[in-house]
Amino acid sequence: MSVATVRAALETAIAVALEQNDDVKIGGGATH
């Protein structure tokens, strides 16, 4: 895998994690 591929994968994973954190905050953490 090239550096660009790894970087793109990391950025995608970070974006997904941030979106999940926002969802938890909006939902009041009721899913846990």
C-alpha positions as CSV (number, residue, x, y, z in Angstrom):
1,M,0.0,0.0,0.0
2,S,1.2,3.5,-0.8
3,V,1.5,6.3,1.7
4,A,-1.4,8.0,0.0
5,T,-3.6,5.0,0.4
6,V,-2.8,4.6,4.1
7,R,-3.3,8.3,4.7
8,A,-6.7,8.2,2.9
9,A,-7.7,5.2,5.0
10,L,-6.7,6.9,8.2
11,E,-8.6,10.1,7.3
12,T,-11.7,8.1,6.5
13,A,-11.5,6.2,9.8
14,I,-11.0,9.5,11.7
15,A,-14.0,11.1,10.0
16,V,-16.2,8.1,10.8
17,A,-15.0,8.1,14.5
18,L,-15.8,11.9,14.7
19,E,-19.2,11.4,13.3
20,Q,-19.9,8.6,15.8
21,N,-18.8,10.8,18.6
22,D,-21.1,13.6,17.4
23,D,-24.0,11.1,17.2
24,V,-23.4,10.0,20.8
25,K,-23.3,13.6,22.1
26,I,-26.5,14.5,20.3
27,G,-28.2,11.3,21.5
28,G,-27.1,11.9,25.1
29,G,-25.2,8.6,25.1
30,A,-28.4,6.6,25.4
31,T,-26.9,3.9,23.1
32,H,-24.4,2.9,25.7
